[in-house]
Amino acid sequence: MQKLDELDLGLLRLLQKDSKITIKEMAKELHLSISPVHERIKRLERSGAIKKYVALLDKRTVGKPITAICLVSLRFHHEGFIDKFGTQISQLKEVQECYHMAGKVDFFLKINVSGLDEYHEFIRLKLSKIDNVGVLESYFVLKEIANTTEIYF
């Protein structure tokens, strides 16, 4: 991958703040003409520096106001078991984020649900049915203090 220069980083900062910003607005902000800004964005997309553009939704508006954090420990830790869990968990639409962790727990899951009944059904009918799940610990977010998709650089 090509090293990012200050102009690339500037473009990425602007896009992280508002992915709907126009090329014209970015060019003005960075004191460039439109053509080089457009070319750099296309290069950043092709290189994978920009993975995709998304709309960030309000979880309350879409009926999923409860954020649950579920910590999962597996019974066995052979590579095949870890890979299989990853494949199975990625198929569950309720799981918004999943991280393989180092430390006391193996996986950190972030799940948004409509309420405790929906979370209970998710645990009972889906997560607990995955082979090799040992221990589940659930935590519920009381108040969101910081939430951003921006990567600081």
C-alpha positions in Angstrom: 0.0 0.0 0.0 1.2 3.5 -0.9 2.1 5.8 2.0 -0.5 8.4 2.7 0.6 12.0 2.5 -0.8 15.0 4.3 -3.3 15.7 1.5 -4.6 12.1 1.6 -4.9 12.4 5.4 -6.8 15.7 5.1 -9.2 14.1 2.6 -9.8 11.2 5.0 -10.4 13.5 7.9 -13.0 15.5 5.9 -14.7 12.3 4.7 -14.8 10.9 8.3 -16.6 13.9 9.5 -19.1 14.0 6.6 -19.0 11.4 3.8 -21.5 13.4 1.9 -19.2 16.4 1.5 -18.8 17.3 -2.1 -15.5 17.1 -4.0 -15.9 20.8 -4.7 -16.1 21.5 -0.9 -13.1 19.3 -0.2 -11.1 21.0 -2.9 -11.9 24.4 -1.4 -11.0 23.2 2.1 -7.7 21.7 1.0 -6.9 24.5 -1.4 -6.8 22.2 -4.4 -8.6 22.0 -7.7 -11.4 19.4 -8.1 -9.6 17.0 -10.4 -6.7 16.1 -8.1 -9.2 15.6 -5.2 -11.3 13.3 -7.3 -8.2 11.3 -8.4 -7.0 11.0 -4.8 -10.3 9.8 -3.5 -10.5 7.1 -6.3 -7.0 6.0 -5.4 -7.8 5.8 -1.7 -10.9 3.7 -2.6 -8.9 1.4 -4.8 -6.2 0.9 -2.2 -8.7 0.0 0.5 -7.9 3.1 2.7 -11.6 3.9 2.2 -13.5 0.7 2.7 -17.0 1.9 2.1 -19.5 4.7 2.7 -22.4 4.2 5.1 -25.3 6.0 6.7 -25.1 6.0 10.5 -28.5 5.3 11.9 -30.1 6.4 15.2 -30.7 3.2 17.0 -33.8 4.6 18.8 -35.4 5.6 15.6 -35.0 2.2 14.1 -36.4 0.5 17.2 -33.1 -0.9 18.7 -32.4 1.4 21.7 -30.7 -1.2 23.9 -27.0 -1.9 23.5 -25.8 -5.1 25.0 -22.2 -6.1 25.4 -21.7 -9.8 25.5 -18.4 -11.3 26.4 -17.9 -14.9 25.2 -15.4 -17.4 26.4 -14.9 -20.6 24.4 -14.4 -24.0 26.0 -11.6 -25.0 23.6 -9.1 -22.7 21.9 -7.7 -24.6 19.0 -7.5 -22.6 15.8 -10.3 -24.5 14.1 -12.7 -23.7 17.0 -11.9 -20.0 17.0 -12.3 -19.8 13.2 -15.6 -21.7 13.3 -17.0 -19.4 16.0 -16.0 -16.3 13.9 -17.8 -17.8 10.9 -20.9 -18.6 12.8 -21.1 -15.3 14.7 -20.7 -13.3 11.5 -23.9 -14.8 10.2 -26.0 -13.5 13.1 -27.6 -10.2 12.0 -28.0 -9.0 15.6 -24.2 -8.8 16.1 -23.1 -5.3 15.1 -19.5 -5.7 16.1 -17.4 -8.8 17.1 -13.7 -8.7 18.3 -11.5 -11.6 19.0 -9.7 -10.6 22.2 -6.6 -11.4 24.2 -7.2 -11.7 28.0 -9.8 -13.3 30.1 -12.5 -13.5 27.4 -12.2 -14.7 23.9 -14.8 -12.5 22.1 -16.5 -9.1 22.6 -19.8 -8.7 20.9 -21.9 -5.5 20.5 -25.6 -6.1 20.0 -28.4 -3.6 19.6 -31.9 -4.9 20.4 -35.4 -3.6 21.0 -35.4 -4.8 24.6 -34.5 -7.5 27.1 -36.9 -10.0 25.6 -35.2 -9.8 22.2 -31.8 -10.1 23.8 -33.0 -13.2 25.8 -34.2 -14.8 22.6 -30.9 -14.0 20.8 -28.9 -15.7 23.6 -31.3 -18.6 24.0 -32.0 -19.4 20.4 -28.9 -18.3 18.6 -25.7 -17.6 20.6 -26.0 -20.5 23.0 -26.5 -22.9 20.1 -23.1 -22.2 18.7 -20.7 -25.1 19.4 -17.9 -24.6 21.9 -19.4 -21.6 23.7 -18.4 -21.9 27.3 -19.2 -18.7 29.3 -21.4 -15.7 28.4 -21.4 -12.5 30.3 -23.9 -9.8 29.4 -23.7 -6.1 30.2 -26.1 -3.4 29.2 -25.2 0.2 28.3 -26.9 2.7 30.6 -25.7 5.8 28.9 -23.6 6.3 25.8 -20.7 8.7 26.7 -18.7 8.6 23.5 -19.5 7.0 20.2 -17.6 7.8 17.0 -16.6 6.0 13.8 -13.7 8.4 13.3 -10.1 7.0 13.5 -7.8 9.6 15.1 -4.6 10.2 13.2 
